[in-house]
Amino acid sequence: MTAVFPHKNNTSMNKSNTLYWKTATDPAERIEVRLVLNSYIDNDNLYVGLESRSKDNSECWESYTDITVNLNSLPPFHAYVDNRDCNRHVHDFLTSNRIAEPAGFEYQGFRMFRFNPDRLKELAPEQFKTISAKLPPQDDMIKDIIYQERHFPLRTVQDIHGIYLVSSKELEESLIEGVRNLDAAANELLDGICLFCSTQELRYLTDAELIETIYAQ
């Protein structure tokens, strides 16, 4: 599926981050490229592509190739990479420029890579900001809460109406048991947490999706 993305053809490039692409032609050429980031519309998977300088006007950039393919839903910053035809050197391009590393999986002949968020942010800061807003939080956004010496995940989500706490079904079960045993702390926690869901939902749903579920209760 093709990603639709806005960009300005006259955006200047940080020369310290200049990227060069080895073409699949014979003899091979080395051309200047820049990264393009977006997310696929149907599942918010990461889209990565390249632009090259226009042959007619070196100040302008034009679409060159798609690096990623959209096959199924993946965790944040993971994508299958297309190394067919003109992309035959793409694996070396990604690893040598510290953009991504192989994740050890293949599907329909495409290798999965884990893209380096810090490097993406460095190479395409404005586009990175846009795609990051659509992604679930990384692991460091989920904190631990301790109840009866057990650790449970706790995530904070917010919108214009307020801030909400979300945790796991396992904590809900423990708190309900605590209420039965007249534990005041369990009552307080149960009242303060707005949603209990599966660990997978806690990790991979966006803030908007979790808030929608909270409002629907």
C-alpha positions in Angstrom: 0.0 0.0 0.0 1.4 3.4 -0.9 1.9 5.9 1.8 0.7 9.5 1.3 3.1 12.0 2.8 3.6 15.8 2.7 7.0 17.2 2.0 8.7 20.3 0.7 10.9 19.9 -2.3 13.2 22.8 -1.2 13.9 21.6 2.3 17.6 21.9 3.0 19.6 19.0 4.2 22.0 18.7 7.1 25.3 18.0 5.3 26.7 16.0 8.3 23.8 13.6 7.8 24.1 13.3 4.0 23.1 9.8 2.8 24.4 8.1 -0.4 22.7 5.3 -2.2 24.4 2.7 -4.3 22.3 2.1 -7.5 21.7 -1.3 -9.0 22.9 -0.2 -12.4 26.1 -1.5 -14.1 28.3 0.3 -13.4 26.8 1.3 -10.0 26.4 4.9 -9.2 26.5 6.7 -5.8 23.7 9.2 -5.6 22.7 11.6 -2.8 19.4 10.7 -1.1 17.3 11.7 1.9 14.9 9.8 4.1 11.1 10.1 3.9 9.0 8.9 6.8 5.3 8.3 7.2 2.8 5.7 8.4 0.6 3.5 6.4 -3.1 4.5 6.6 -4.6 1.2 7.4 -2.5 0.1 10.3 0.0 2.9 11.2 3.0 0.7 10.3 6.2 2.6 9.6 6.7 3.7 6.1 10.3 4.6 5.0 11.2 5.8 1.5 13.9 7.8 -0.2 14.0 11.0 -2.3 16.8 11.9 -4.6 17.8 15.3 -6.1 16.0 16.2 -9.3 18.0 15.9 -12.5 16.4 19.1 -13.8 16.9 21.1 -10.6 19.4 20.1 -8.0 17.6 22.2 -5.4 14.5 20.1 -5.6 13.9 16.6 -4.4 11.7 13.9 -6.0 10.5 10.4 -4.9 13.1 7.8 -5.6 12.2 4.5 -4.1 10.1 2.8 -1.3 12.2 1.0 1.3 9.4 -0.7 3.3 6.5 -2.9 2.3 3.2 -3.1 4.3 2.3 -6.7 4.9 0.8 -7.0 8.3 0.6 -5.1 11.6 4.0 -4.8 13.3 5.4 -3.3 16.6 6.5 0.3 16.5 9.6 1.0 14.4 9.6 -2.5 12.8 9.1 -2.9 9.1 9.7 -5.4 6.3 12.2 -4.2 3.8 12.0 -4.5 0.0 15.4 -5.5 -1.5 14.1 -6.4 -5.0 15.3 -4.8 -8.3 16.7 -1.3 -7.7 16.7 -1.9 -3.9 19.2 -4.8 -4.0 21.8 -2.9 -1.8 19.2 -1.6 0.7 20.2 -3.9 3.6 23.8 -2.6 3.5 22.5 1.0 3.2 20.3 0.6 6.3 23.0 -1.0 8.5 26.0 1.1 7.3 24.1 4.3 8.0 22.8 3.1 11.4 19.2 3.5 10.2 18.0 -0.1 11.0 19.2 -3.6 11.9 17.8 -7.0 10.9 15.2 -8.2 13.5 15.6 -11.9 12.6 12.3 -12.6 10.9 11.2 -13.0 7.2 7.8 -13.0 5.6 7.0 -13.7 2.0 10.7 -13.2 1.2 11.1 -9.8 2.9 13.3 -9.4 5.9 12.1 -7.5 8.9 14.2 -4.7 10.3 14.0 -2.7 13.5 14.6 1.0 12.7 16.5 3.2 15.1 14.2 5.9 16.4 17.0 8.2 17.3 18.5 8.0 13.9 15.2 8.5 12.2 14.6 11.6 14.3 18.1 12.9 13.4 17.6 12.4 9.6 13.9 13.5 9.3 13.0 15.4 12.4 9.7 16.9 11.2 8.3 13.8 9.7 9.5 11.8 12.7 7.4 14.1 15.0 4.3 13.4 12.9 4.6 9.6 12.9 5.5 9.4 16.6 2.2 11.1 17.5 0.4 8.1 15.9 2.5 5.4 17.6 1.9 3.5 20.9 4.4 4.4 23.7 7.7 2.6 23.9 8.5 0.4 26.9 9.9 3.3 29.0 6.5 5.0 28.9 4.9 2.2 30.9 5.8 2.3 34.6 5.4 -0.2 37.4 2.9 -0.1 40.2 3.3 -2.3 43.2 0.4 -3.9 45.0 0.9 -6.5 47.7 4.6 -6.9 46.7 3.7 -7.7 43.1 4.6 -5.5 40.1 2.0 -4.5 37.6 2.2 -2.2 34.5 0.7 1.2 34.7 0.3 3.7 31.8 -0.8 7.3 31.8 -2.9 8.6 28.8 -4.4 12.0 28.3 -6.5 14.2 26.1 -7.9 17.7 26.4 -10.4 16.5 29.0 -8.0 15.0 31.5 -5.4 12.4 32.5 -6.3 8.8 32.9 -4.5 5.7 34.4 -4.6 2.4 32.6 -3.4 -1.0 33.9 -3.7 -4.7 33.4 -6.5 -7.1 34.0 -4.2 -8.9 36.5 -4.1 -5.9 38.7 -7.9 -5.5 38.5 -8.3 -9.1 39.8 -5.9 -8.5 42.6 -7.6 -5.2 43.6 -11.0 -6.8 43.6 -9.7 -9.5 45.9 -8.2 -6.8 48.1 -11.5 -5.0 48.3 -13.1 -8.3 49.5 -10.5 -8.4 52.2 -11.3 -4.8 53.2 -8.0 -3.4 52.0 -8.5 0.4 51.8 -5.5 0.7 49.4 -7.2 -1.6 47.0 -10.3 0.6 47.0 -8.3 3.7 46.4 -6.4 2.2 43.5 -9.5 0.7 42.0 -11.2 4.1 42.0 -8.2 5.8 40.5 -7.5 3.5 37.5 -9.9 4.3 34.6 -9.3 1.2 32.5 -8.0 -2.4 32.9 -7.0 -4.2 29.7 -4.7 -6.9 28.4 -1.0 -6.4 28.5 -0.8 -6.4 24.7 -3.5 -3.6 24.5 -1.6 -1.7 27.2 1.6 -1.8 25.2 0.4 -1.4 21.6 -2.8 0.7 21.6 -2.4 4.4 21.1 -3.6 7.0 23.7 -6.6 7.8 21.5 -7.7 4.2 21.2 -7.4 3.7 25.0 -9.3 6.9 25.7 -12.0 5.9 23.3 -12.4 2.6 25.3 -12.5 4.6 28.5 -15.3 6.8 27.3 -17.3 3.8 25.9 -17.4 2.1 29.3 
